[in-house]
Amino acid sequence: MYVFKEIDKASTIIERNVVNYTHNLNTSSLGIKSINIVSASISSSYWDSFNVLFYASGSPVYPNELKFAMSAHSFAESDGKQHLTKFHGYPSSSIITIPQEYYGEKIKEGSFKLVDKSFTDNAGNNPVIKDDTFGNLYSSNAHYSQSVSAPSSSANYVGNIFYDLGFVIITENDPWSGSVKYSDITKGTNFDIKLESYNTITTHEYSVTLKPHEFNHSMNYSLKMPLSGSYNTYEEFTSSILSTPYIAADFTGSEFSPYVTGINLYQYGEMVEPVITANFAKPIKKSKKISETFKIRLDL
């Protein structure tokens, strides 16, 4: 009786697919936190930390702590397209933290959008902040543009987003409109955030082929013939079936084929505990005439 069989490694397929999911968040969403930094205030320590981690040029900020002398750019993988030095040393800013449970591996580039509903211009429009896919933030409807070029041009950047860390930092000092400053955006408690998460799903597909002469014996004890005699309880009857080595006559003919109810995959050399168990929705009858291939897919 065949109990174990090696899988043909040539038939194994490993695929990686990216899955994106859109999240619509707001100030009441669990874990969303906004910190408004004002120069010389107690909250300026937040900016000191972010300045060292992301914006410092590499010279020590604290002379006695050489561990802070490393280049901040190692924390931001942007291929040189993320503008960090433009905002070096700004004392006033807004920082938004987004928990990893929302974005997964990272925030998908180009999917971030922030709408602050606490502020409006004279026409009732809210400030809208987006990212440019390279880690830079810009306002898509700014009144006071630093350049006549497109809003998403480098001259109009107002901060940065660090996709894999969930940090959003608005550092621009010029106003969004005559009455609204960028440093005040998210200062209130009424803003919406839209973003897409980025997760990689790795799929392993294994092919298990059963040939006509393989696995034709059943491991189902109910096929056994009970020993002769009388039984007073169901337990005695069950014990009789388990004790006999004989199969009932109904299951010994050439037409009988067992049913496959599941497949276990084991690590090579470890045949005690399976690493994968695939249970079928319903039993499948084993064929004695043709080979049957079962495909097992595992998403990680």
C-alpha positions as YAML, in Angstrom:
chain: A
units: angstrom
residues:
- id: 1
  name: MET
  ca: [0.00, 0.00, 0.00]
- id: 2
  name: TYR
  ca: [1.31, 3.41, -0.94]
- id: 3
  name: VAL
  ca: [1.24, 5.82, 1.99]
- id: 4
  name: PHE
  ca: [3.84, 8.42, 0.97]
- id: 5
  name: LYS
  ca: [4.94, 9.73, -2.38]
- id: 6
  name: GLU
  ca: [7.40, 12.42, -3.41]
- id: 7
  name: ILE
  ca: [6.07, 15.47, -5.20]
- id: 8
  name: ASP
  ca: [7.50, 16.31, -8.59]
- id: 9
  name: LYS
  ca: [9.40, 19.52, -7.84]
- id: 10
  name: ALA
  ca: [9.24, 20.53, -11.49]
- id: 11
  name: SER
  ca: [5.47, 20.90, -11.13]
- id: 12
  name: THR
  ca: [5.66, 23.19, -8.11]
- id: 13
  name: ILE
  ca: [4.79, 26.82, -8.86]
- id: 14
  name: ILE
  ca: [5.58, 29.81, -6.64]
- id: 15
  name: GLU
  ca: [3.93, 33.11, -7.57]
- id: 16
  name: ARG
  ca: [3.99, 36.52, -5.89]
- id: 17
  name: ASN
  ca: [1.12, 38.92, -6.41]
- id: 18
  name: VAL
  ca: [0.57, 42.38, -4.98]
- id: 19
  name: VAL
  ca: [-2.79, 43.06, -3.37]
- id: 20
  name: ASN
  ca: [-4.05, 46.61, -2.80]
- id: 21
  name: TYR
  ca: [-6.94, 47.60, -0.57]
- id: 22
  name: THR
  ca: [-8.44, 51.08, -0.32]
- id: 23
  name: HIS
  ca: [-8.84, 52.51, 3.19]
- id: 24
  name: ASN
  ca: [-11.01, 55.53, 3.96]
- id: 25
  name: LEU
  ca: [-9.87, 56.87, 7.32]
- id: 26
  name: ASN
  ca: [-10.62, 59.91, 9.45]
- id: 27
  name: THR
  ca: [-9.69, 61.44, 12.78]
- id: 28
  name: SER
  ca: [-11.84, 58.90, 14.65]
- id: 29
  name: SER
  ca: [-10.15, 55.88, 13.02]
- id: 30
  name: LEU
  ca: [-8.26, 53.79, 15.55]
- id: 31
  name: GLY
  ca: [-4.57, 54.72, 15.71]
- id: 32
  name: ILE
  ca: [-4.72, 57.81, 13.48]
- id: 33
  name: LYS
  ca: [-2.83, 60.55, 15.30]
- id: 34
  name: SER
  ca: [-2.07, 64.14, 14.30]
- id: 35
  name: ILE
  ca: [0.63, 66.18, 16.03]
- id: 36
  name: ASN
  ca: [0.87, 69.91, 15.36]
- id: 37
  name: ILE
  ca: [4.39, 71.20, 15.93]
- id: 38
  name: VAL
  ca: [4.89, 74.82, 16.95]
- id: 39
  name: SER
  ca: [8.31, 76.41, 17.36]
- id: 40
  name: ALA
  ca: [9.51, 76.57, 20.98]
- id: 41
  name: SER
  ca: [6.55, 74.52, 22.24]
- id: 42
  name: ILE
  ca: [6.80, 71.31, 24.21]
- id: 43
  name: SER
  ca: [5.78, 69.32, 21.14]
- id: 44
  name: SER
  ca: [8.87, 70.53, 19.28]
- id: 45
  name: SER
  ca: [10.66, 67.41, 20.57]
- id: 46
  name: TYR
  ca: [8.67, 65.46, 17.97]
- id: 47
  name: TRP
  ca: [10.17, 67.60, 15.24]
- id: 48
  name: ASP
  ca: [13.65, 67.20, 16.72]
- id: 49
  name: SER
  ca: [13.28, 63.42, 16.37]
- id: 50
  name: PHE
  ca: [11.91, 63.54, 12.84]
- id: 51
  name: ASN
  ca: [14.51, 66.08, 11.81]
- id: 52
  name: VAL
  ca: [17.31, 63.77, 12.95]
- id: 53
  name: LEU
  ca: [15.78, 60.67, 11.38]
- id: 54
  name: PHE
  ca: [14.77, 62.10, 8.01]
- id: 55
  name: TYR
  ca: [16.00, 65.62, 7.36]
- id: 56
  name: ALA
  ca: [19.40, 66.09, 9.02]
- id: 57
  name: SER
  ca: [22.27, 66.34, 6.55]
- id: 58
  name: GLY
  ca: [24.48, 63.98, 8.52]
- id: 59
  name: SER
  ca: [26.28, 66.22, 10.99]
- id: 60
  name: PRO
  ca: [25.62, 65.41, 14.66]
- id: 61
  name: VAL
  ca: [22.64, 67.22, 16.15]
- id: 62
  name: TYR
  ca: [23.70, 66.24, 19.65]
- id: 63
  name: PRO
  ca: [27.52, 66.40, 19.91]
- id: 64
  name: ASN
  ca: [27.70, 63.82, 22.68]
- id: 65
  name: GLU
  ca: [25.47, 61.33, 20.85]
- id: 66
  name: LEU
  ca: [27.38, 60.18, 17.79]
- id: 67
  name: LYS
  ca: [24.70, 57.63, 17.01]
- id: 68
  name: PHE
  ca: [22.64, 60.51, 15.61]
- id: 69
  name: ALA
  ca: [25.36, 61.46, 13.14]
- id: 70
  name: MET
  ca: [24.24, 58.94, 10.53]
- id: 71
  name: SER
  ca: [22.70, 60.17, 7.32]
- id: 72
  name: ALA
  ca: [18.93, 60.41, 7.61]
- id: 73
  name: HIS
  ca: [18.45, 59.40, 3.99]
- id: 74
  name: SER
  ca: [18.91, 55.73, 4.88]
- id: 75
  name: PHE
  ca: [15.41, 55.86, 6.37]
- id: 76
  name: ALA
  ca: [13.82, 57.05, 3.14]
- id: 77
  name: GLU
  ca: [14.24, 54.92, 0.02]
- id: 78
  name: SER
  ca: [13.31, 57.30, -2.77]
- id: 79
  name: ASP
  ca: [15.96, 56.82, -5.49]
- id: 80
  name: GLY
  ca: [16.87, 60.49, -5.10]
- id: 81
  name: LYS
  ca: [13.40, 61.70, -6.16]
- id: 82
  name: GLN
  ca: [12.16, 62.47, -2.68]
- id: 83
  name: HIS
  ca: [13.03, 66.07, -1.76]
- id: 84
  name: LEU
  ca: [14.14, 66.07, 1.87]
- id: 85
  name: THR
  ca: [16.68, 68.88, 2.15]
- id: 86
  name: LYS
  ca: [14.11, 71.50, 1.10]
- id: 87
  name: PHE
  ca: [12.46, 71.24, 4.52]
- id: 88
  name: HIS
  ca: [15.57, 70.86, 6.67]
- id: 89
  name: GLY
  ca: [15.18, 72.51, 10.06]
- id: 90
  name: TYR
  ca: [11.60, 73.76, 9.81]
- id: 91
  name: PRO
  ca: [10.36, 74.53, 13.35]
- id: 92
  name: SER
  ca: [6.61, 74.32, 12.60]
- id: 93
  name: SER
  ca: [4.86, 71.42, 10.94]
- id: 94
  name: SER
  ca: [2.08, 68.84, 11.14]
- id: 95
  name: ILE
  ca: [2.84, 65.15, 11.62]
- id: 96
  name: ILE
  ca: [0.33, 62.36, 11.00]
- id: 97
  name: THR
  ca: [1.01, 58.79, 12.06]
- id: 98
  name: ILE
  ca: [-0.81, 55.90, 10.32]
- id: 99
  name: PRO
  ca: [-0.75, 52.42, 11.93]
- id: 100
  name: GLN
  ca: [0.71, 49.57, 9.89]
- id: 101
  name: GLU
  ca: [-2.51, 47.58, 10.19]
- id: 102
  name: TYR
  ca: [-3.95, 49.92, 7.54]
- id: 103
  name: TYR
  ca: [-1.13, 49.98, 5.00]
- id: 104
  name: GLY
  ca: [0.51, 46.55, 5.37]
- id: 105
  name: GLU
  ca: [3.99, 46.51, 3.85]
- id: 106
  name: LYS
  ca: [3.72, 50.13, 2.79]
- id: 107
  name: ILE
  ca: [1.33, 52.80, 1.53]
- id: 108
  name: LYS
  ca: [0.92, 52.39, -2.21]
- id: 109
  name: GLU
  ca: [2.71, 55.20, -4.03]
- id: 110
  name: GLY
  ca: [0.34, 57.77, -5.51]
- id: 111
  name: SER
  ca: [-2.68, 56.65, -3.46]
- id: 112
  name: PHE
  ca: [-2.49, 59.09, -0.53]
- id: 113
  name: LYS
  ca: [-5.05, 61.88, -0.27]
- id: 114
  name: LEU
  ca: [-5.77, 64.10, 2.72]
- id: 115
  name: VAL
  ca: [-8.77, 66.44, 2.91]
- id: 116
  name: ASP
  ca: [-8.90, 68.77, 5.92]
- id: 117
  name: LYS
  ca: [-12.51, 69.68, 6.62]
- id: 118
  name: SER
  ca: [-11.66, 72.05, 9.47]
- id: 119
  name: PHE
  ca: [-10.53, 74.79, 7.06]
- id: 120
  name: THR
  ca: [-12.05, 76.31, 3.94]
- id: 121
  name: ASP
  ca: [-11.31, 79.16, 1.57]
- id: 122
  name: ASN
  ca: [-13.81, 81.87, 0.69]
- id: 123
  name: ALA
  ca: [-15.46, 79.54, -1.82]
- id: 124
  name: GLY
  ca: [-15.89, 76.77, 0.75]
- id: 125
  name: ASN
  ca: [-13.13, 74.53, -0.63]
- id: 126
  name: ASN
  ca: [-11.12, 72.33, 1.75]
- id: 127
  name: PRO
  ca: [-7.33, 71.91, 1.50]
- id: 128
  name: VAL
  ca: [-6.46, 68.73, -0.45]
- id: 129
  name: ILE
  ca: [-2.99, 67.20, -0.04]
- id: 130
  name: LYS
  ca: [-1.75, 64.39, -2.29]
- id: 131
  name: ASP
  ca: [1.51, 62.51, -2.89]
- id: 132
  name: ASP
  ca: [3.46, 62.43, -6.16]
- id: 133
  name: THR
  ca: [4.47, 58.69, -6.00]
- id: 134
  name: PHE
  ca: [8.04, 59.64, -4.95]
- id: 135
  name: GLY
  ca: [7.39, 60.52, -1.31]
- id: 136
  name: ASN
  ca: [6.64, 64.22, -1.81]
- id: 137
  name: LEU
  ca: [3.41, 65.98, -0.83]
- id: 138
  name: TYR
  ca: [1.69, 68.79, -2.73]
- id: 139
  name: SER
  ca: [-1.62, 70.59, -2.60]
- id: 140
  name: SER
  ca: [-3.83, 69.90, -5.59]
- id: 141
  name: ASN
  ca: [-5.87, 73.08, -5.02]
- id: 142
  name: ALA
  ca: [-3.48, 75.57, -3.44]
- id: 143
  name: HIS
  ca: [-4.25, 79.30, -3.77]
- id: 144
  name: TYR
  ca: [-0.67, 80.43, -3.23]
- id: 145
  name: SER
  ca: [1.62, 78.48, -5.52]
- id: 146
  name: GLN
  ca: [5.36, 79.05, -5.45]
- id: 147
  name: SER
  ca: [5.53, 78.32, -9.15]
- id: 148
  name: VAL
  ca: [3.42, 78.71, -12.25]
- id: 149
  name: SER
  ca: [4.16, 75.09, -13.10]
- id: 150
  name: ALA
  ca: [1.97, 72.10, -12.25]
- id: 151
  name: PRO
  ca: [0.89, 71.75, -8.59]
- id: 152
  name: SER
  ca: [2.84, 68.49, -8.32]
- id: 153
  name: SER
  ca: [6.14, 70.09, -9.42]
- id: 154
  name: SER
  ca: [9.03, 70.15, -6.95]
- id: 155
  name: ALA
  ca: [8.66, 73.90, -6.43]
- id: 156
  name: ASN
  ca: [5.24, 73.30, -4.89]
- id: 157
  name: TYR
  ca: [6.09, 70.47, -2.50]
- id: 158
  name: VAL
  ca: [4.71, 71.05, 0.98]
- id: 159
  name: GLY
  ca: [6.10, 68.04, 2.85]
- id: 160
  name: ASN
  ca: [6.90, 64.34, 2.68]
- id: 161
  name: ILE
  ca: [5.30, 60.95, 3.10]
- id: 162
  name: PHE
  ca: [7.29, 57.89, 4.15]
- id: 163
  name: TYR
  ca: [5.37, 55.03, 2.58]
- id: 164
  name: ASP
  ca: [6.86, 52.10, 4.47]
- id: 165
  name: LEU
  ca: [6.66, 53.79, 7.88]
- id: 166
  name: GLY
  ca: [3.24, 55.45, 7.76]
- id: 167
  name: PHE
  ca: [4.52, 58.96, 8.49]
- id: 168
  name: VAL
  ca: [3.08, 62.07, 6.83]
- id: 169
  name: ILE
  ca: [4.86, 65.38, 7.49]
- id: 170
  name: ILE
  ca: [3.64, 68.78, 6.26]
- id: 171
  name: THR
  ca: [6.37, 71.40, 6.62]
- id: 172
  name: GLU
  ca: [5.54, 74.25, 4.23]
- id: 173
  name: ASN
  ca: [5.43, 77.71, 5.91]
- id: 174
  name: ASP
  ca: [3.67, 79.63, 3.12]
- id: 175
  name: PRO
  ca: [-0.15, 79.69, 3.38]
- id: 176
  name: TRP
  ca: [-2.46, 77.35, 1.49]
- id: 177
  name: SER
  ca: [-4.81, 80.32, 1.15]
- id: 178
  name: GLY
  ca: [-4.89, 83.77, 2.66]
- id: 179
  name: SER
  ca: [-6.42, 82.53, 5.90]
- id: 180
  name: VAL
  ca: [-5.16, 78.95, 6.10]
- id: 181
  name: LYS
  ca: [-1.56, 77.98, 6.81]
- id: 182
  name: TYR
  ca: [-0.09, 74.60, 5.90]
- id: 183
  name: SER
  ca: [1.21, 74.26, 9.44]
- id: 184
  name: ASP
  ca: [-2.40, 74.44, 10.68]
- id: 185
  name: ILE
  ca: [-3.65, 71.65, 8.42]
- id: 186
  name: THR
  ca: [-4.72, 68.63, 10.53]
- id: 187
  name: LYS
  ca: [-4.53, 70.85, 13.62]
- id: 188
  name: GLY
  ca: [-8.27, 70.40, 13.99]
- id: 189
  name: THR
  ca: [-10.12, 67.16, 14.52]
- id: 190
  name: ASN
  ca: [-11.90, 66.81, 11.20]
- id: 191
  name: PHE
  ca: [-9.85, 65.46, 8.33]
- id: 192
  name: ASP
  ca: [-10.18, 62.46, 6.02]
- id: 193
  name: ILE
  ca: [-7.41, 60.24, 4.66]
- id: 194
  name: LYS
  ca: [-7.67, 57.92, 1.69]
- id: 195
  name: LEU
  ca: [-4.88, 55.47, 0.87]
- id: 196
  name: GLU
  ca: [-4.25, 52.03, -0.58]
- id: 197
  name: SER
  ca: [-2.40, 49.35, 1.32]
- id: 198
  name: TYR
  ca: [0.34, 47.29, -0.33]
- id: 199
  name: ASN
  ca: [0.73, 43.60, 0.50]
- id: 200
  name: THR
  ca: [2.55, 40.81, -1.30]
- id: 201
  name: ILE
  ca: [0.76, 37.44, -1.36]
- id: 202
  name: THR
  ca: [3.01, 34.47, -2.11]
- id: 203
  name: THR
  ca: [1.15, 31.49, -3.57]
- id: 204
  name: HIS
  ca: [2.64, 27.98, -3.56]
- id: 205
  name: GLU
  ca: [1.00, 25.47, -5.88]
- id: 206
  name: TYR
  ca: [1.80, 21.78, -5.51]
- id: 207
  name: SER
  ca: [0.66, 19.07, -7.95]
- id: 208
  name: VAL
  ca: [-0.01, 15.61, -6.54]
- id: 209
  name: THR
  ca: [-0.56, 12.93, -9.21]
- id: 210
  name: LEU
  ca: [-2.09, 9.56, -8.30]
- id: 211
  name: LYS
  ca: [-1.52, 6.82, -10.87]
- id: 212
  name: PRO
  ca: [-4.09, 4.03, -11.40]
- id: 213
  name: HIS
  ca: [-2.09, 1.44, -9.44]
- id: 214
  name: GLU
  ca: [-1.32, 3.72, -6.49]
- id: 215
  name: PHE
  ca: [-3.25, 4.39, -3.27]
- id: 216
  name: ASN
  ca: [-5.95, 1.80, -3.96]
- id: 217
  name: HIS
  ca: [-6.25, 0.65, -0.35]
- id: 218
  name: SER
  ca: [-8.49, 2.40, 2.11]
- id: 219
  name: MET
  ca: [-7.59, 3.58, 5.60]
- id: 220
  name: ASN
  ca: [-11.27, 3.69, 6.59]
- id: 221
  name: TYR
  ca: [-11.93, 1.24, 9.44]
- id: 222
  name: SER
  ca: [-15.63, 1.09, 8.59]
- id: 223
  name: LEU
  ca: [-14.77, -1.16, 5.61]
- id: 224
  name: LYS
  ca: [-13.70, -3.97, 7.93]
- id: 225
  name: MET
  ca: [-15.88, -6.99, 8.64]
- id: 226
  name: PRO
  ca: [-16.89, -7.37, 12.31]
- id: 227
  name: LEU
  ca: [-15.97, -10.57, 14.13]
- id: 228
  name: SER
  ca: [-18.71, -13.15, 14.53]
- id: 229
  name: GLY
  ca: [-20.73, -13.08, 17.72]
- id: 230
  name: SER
  ca: [-23.19, -10.87, 19.53]
- id: 231
  name: TYR
  ca: [-22.57, -7.36, 20.83]
- id: 232
  name: ASN
  ca: [-24.30, -5.69, 23.73]
- id: 233
  name: THR
  ca: [-23.09, -2.14, 23.09]
- id: 234
  name: TYR
  ca: [-21.99, 0.02, 20.20]
- id: 235
  name: GLU
  ca: [-18.54, 0.21, 21.78]
- id: 236
  name: GLU
  ca: [-18.22, -3.58, 21.66]
- id: 237
  name: PHE
  ca: [-19.24, -3.60, 18.00]
- id: 238
  name: THR
  ca: [-16.68, -0.88, 17.19]
- id: 239
  name: SER
  ca: [-13.96, -2.74, 19.06]
- id: 240
  name: SER
  ca: [-14.73, -5.85, 17.03]
- id: 241
  name: ILE
  ca: [-14.32, -3.98, 13.76]
- id: 242
  name: LEU
  ca: [-11.00, -2.48, 14.82]
- id: 243
  name: SER
  ca: [-9.70, -5.87, 15.91]
- id: 244
  name: THR
  ca: [-10.31, -7.74, 12.66]
- id: 245
  name: PRO
  ca: [-7.75, -7.74, 9.83]
- id: 246
  name: TYR
  ca: [-10.41, -8.64, 7.24]
- id: 247
  name: ILE
  ca: [-12.30, -6.42, 4.81]
- id: 248
  name: ALA
  ca: [-16.02, -6.93, 4.33]
- id: 249
  name: ALA
  ca: [-16.90, -8.83, 1.15]
- id: 250
  name: ASP
  ca: [-18.69, -5.81, -0.34]
- id: 251
  name: PHE
  ca: [-15.35, -3.99, -0.62]
- id: 252
  name: THR
  ca: [-13.07, -6.71, -1.97]
- id: 253
  name: GLY
  ca: [-14.29, -6.86, -5.57]
- id: 254
  name: SER
  ca: [-12.39, -5.47, -8.55]
- id: 255
  name: GLU
  ca: [-14.93, -2.67, -8.95]
- id: 256
  name: PHE
  ca: [-14.23, -1.21, -5.55]
- id: 257
  name: SER
  ca: [-12.15, 1.98, -5.37]
- id: 258
  name: PRO
  ca: [-11.47, 4.03, -2.24]
- id: 259
  name: TYR
  ca: [-12.40, 7.69, -1.92]
- id: 260
  name: VAL
  ca: [-9.81, 10.42, -1.39]
- id: 261
  name: THR
  ca: [-10.88, 12.79, 1.38]
- id: 262
  name: GLY
  ca: [-7.70, 14.79, 1.87]
- id: 263
  name: ILE
  ca: [-3.98, 15.10, 1.16]
- id: 264
  name: ASN
  ca: [-1.21, 15.78, 3.66]
- id: 265
  name: LEU
  ca: [2.11, 17.32, 2.64]
- id: 266
  name: TYR
  ca: [5.15, 16.51, 4.77]
- id: 267
  name: GLN
  ca: [8.60, 17.95, 5.06]
- id: 268
  name: TYR
  ca: [11.19, 15.57, 3.66]
- id: 269
  name: GLY
  ca: [12.43, 13.27, 6.40]
- id: 270
  name: GLU
  ca: [9.66, 14.28, 8.82]
- id: 271
  name: MET
  ca: [6.72, 11.92, 8.34]
- id: 272
  name: VAL
  ca: [4.99, 12.43, 11.69]
- id: 273
  name: GLU
  ca: [3.32, 15.84, 11.50]
- id: 274
  name: PRO
  ca: [2.17, 17.27, 8.14]
- id: 275
  name: VAL
  ca: [3.10, 20.86, 7.32]
- id: 276
  name: ILE
  ca: [0.03, 21.27, 5.08]
- id: 277
  name: THR
  ca: [-3.33, 19.50, 5.27]
- id: 278
  name: ALA
  ca: [-5.74, 19.83, 2.34]
- id: 279
  name: ASN
  ca: [-9.24, 18.60, 3.11]
- id: 280
  name: PHE
  ca: [-11.68, 18.25, 0.22]
- id: 281
  name: ALA
  ca: [-15.19, 19.65, 0.29]
- id: 282
  name: LYS
  ca: [-16.45, 16.16, -0.61]
- id: 283
  name: PRO
  ca: [-14.79, 12.74, -1.10]
- id: 284
  name: ILE
  ca: [-13.43, 12.04, -4.59]
- id: 285
  name: LYS
  ca: [-13.45, 8.49, -5.91]
- id: 286
  name: LYS
  ca: [-10.02, 7.14, -6.84]
- id: 287
  name: SER
  ca: [-9.78, 5.94, -10.45]
- id: 288
  name: LYS
  ca: [-8.10, 2.66, -11.42]
- id: 289
  name: LYS
  ca: [-8.01, 3.55, -15.11]
- id: 290
  name: ILE
  ca: [-6.51, 7.03, -15.41]
- id: 291
  name: SER
  ca: [-4.07, 9.18, -13.48]
- id: 292
  name: GLU
  ca: [-5.57, 11.93, -11.34]
- id: 293
  name: THR
  ca: [-3.81, 15.19, -10.45]
- id: 294
  name: PHE
  ca: [-4.74, 17.25, -7.43]
- id: 295
  name: LYS
  ca: [-3.49, 20.84, -7.19]
- id: 296
  name: ILE
  ca: [-2.99, 22.32, -3.74]
- id: 297
  name: ARG
  ca: [-2.65, 26.09, -3.48]
- id: 298
  name: LEU
  ca: [-1.34, 27.79, -0.36]
- id: 299
  name: ASP
  ca: [-1.40, 31.59, 0.07]
- id: 300
  name: LEU
  ca: [1.14, 33.12, 2.45]
...
